[in-house]
Amino acid sequence: MVSAEFFDIFGLIVFAFLFVVGVLMIRKQKLPDWVGFIILLIAILGLIVDGYIVIKTYF
């Protein structure tokens, strides 16, 4: 069985990856800017929430 801690840390990694993807989408201009901004916004909010959970729980 997978523990809950795994999903906390995995979520933090996924949101960091989405942050990088959002920045690259804005820089490369293959899609409209608003798509990159939405992904970037989701990534930033996810990093804040998941980062807060990981810091409060494990440190």
Secondary structure, 3 states (H helix, E strand, C coil): CCCHHHHHHHHHHHHHHHHHHHHHHHHHCCCCHHHHHHHHHHHHHHHHHHHHHHHHHHC
